[in-house]
Each structure stands twice: as structure tokens, then as C-alpha cells.
Amino acid sequence: MFIQTESTPNPATLKFLPGQTVLEAGTADFPSSETAGTSPLATRIFAVTGVVAVFFGNDFVTVTKEDAVEWDHIKPAILGAVMEHYQSGQPAIEGPQDTASGHAEHTGEDAEIVNQIKELLDSRVRPAVAQDGGDITFHGFDRGVVYLHMQGACAGCPSSTLTLKMGIENLLRHYIPEVTEVRPVAV
């Protein structure tokens, strides 16, 4: 098994490509070892000292490390954990997987605007950030302000503010005049 790695815009996060499907649909975010209980793969990766977050996409795993830890010191152990997992035959996540879009539900008078926001995120934004090992999901909309949740490599990335303001905000404002601002939200 050959596992490729790619750097991401976030220097604390690396993208691991096992050459196999990680998740059939959707994404899975494990912002701490305490949240990895249903995932044998995330549990193995969190066993590596210095790992602080794990994120799964369709064909990739992103791993975020502590700032004080060097990639040269933990990357071989992470590669070993991923390889060991795939050799075990276990699923990435045990039990039923949530195949929902990851977006928060929104009902009410702004439902049509929210549907447009989600469509633009799904068609234009999410595929681009997935290439960088992350995901961005809709969290809320209130009086022109769109609240987005950043996951994987996007969470804590130094360029995430620029991505939100110059990229996503401009895109949404162009297509949806009711949008006045985009803000990140921590869940």
C-alpha cells in the first residue's frame, strides 16, 4: 500500500491519500480524541503523540498536529497507523454513517436564500476546499450574515479569513444580494 501525502495551506495540517475510499459519502470531523470513539481509523491516528484533530473526506484523511511537534517526527507513525487500519479490514467509521450534507437545517422566511447559499457552497466552495483537505458547511443565516463552520485543514488555517472574506463572501454576495457578510463559527 502506498499512501501519498500533500501539504495544505494550513502548516499544522497534512493531507493523507491512502489510494482507497475513506468515506462513501460526506465528511467526518474529529476535533479531539474524545470524539473519535466510533472510528477505528481516527482512534489509531489519535494514538500518535502530537495529533490534535482528524478529518475524513471521500478519499483523504487530514491530520492536524500540535504546533510544538515537527511533521518529521510524527508523519511516519501516522502513515503506519493509516496502513495498519487498512490492513485490518475495519471500516473508517463503525455503525451507521451520517450521509447528510453536513449543513445545518434552516427553516423560516429565509429558506429560499439559505437553499441558494447551500447550493453555491456545494457546487463552488466545498469541492475547492476538499482539495486542500478541508470542508466548509453552512451553520446559519441571520439578517444578511452567513455563518459557516470550517473543518479539517480549514479549521485554524492562517489563510481561512482571506478565503472567507475575499473568496466565499464575494461569491455569495455576487449571486445572492441579500448576503452582506460571511463569518466563521466554532461549533
C-alpha positions, 0 to 999 in steps of 0.5 A, a space after each residue: 500500500 502506498 499512501 501519498 501525502 500533500 501539504 495544505 495551506 494550513 502548516 499544522 495540517 497534512 493531507 493523507 491519500 491512502 489510494 482507497 475510499 475513506 468515506 462513501 459519502 460526506 465528511 467526518 470531523 474529529 476535533 479531539 480524541 474524545 470524539 473519535 470513539 466510533 472510528 477505528 481509523 481516527 482512534 489509531 491516528 489519535 494514538 500518535 503523540 502530537 495529533 490534535 484533530 482528524 478529518 475524513 473526506 471521500 478519499 483523504 484523511 487530514 491530520 492536524 498536529 500540535 504546533 510544538 511537534 515537527 511533521 518529521 517526527 510524527 508523519 511516519 507513525 501516522 502513515 503506519 497507523 493509516 496502513 495498519 487500519 487498512 490492513 485490518 479490514 475495519 471500516 473508517 467509521 463503525 455503525 451507521 454513517 451520517 450521509 447528510 450534507 453536513 449543513 445545518 437545517 434552516 427553516 423560516 422566511 429565509 429558506 429560499 436564500 439559505 437553499 441558494 447559499 447551500 447550493 453555491 457552497 456545494 457546487 463552488 466552495 466545498 469541492 475547492 476546499 476538499 482539495 486542500 483537505 478541508 470542508 466548509 458547511 453552512 451553520 446559519 443565516 441571520 439578517 444578511 450574515 452567513 455563518 459557516 463552520 470550517 473543518 479539517 485543514 480549514 479549521 485554524 488555517 492562517 489563510 481561512 479569513 482571506 478565503 472567507 472574506 475575499 473568496 466565499 463572501 464575494 461569491 455569495 454576495 455576487 449571486 445572492 444580494 441579500 448576503 452582506 457578510 460571511 463569518 466563521 463559527 466554532 461549533 
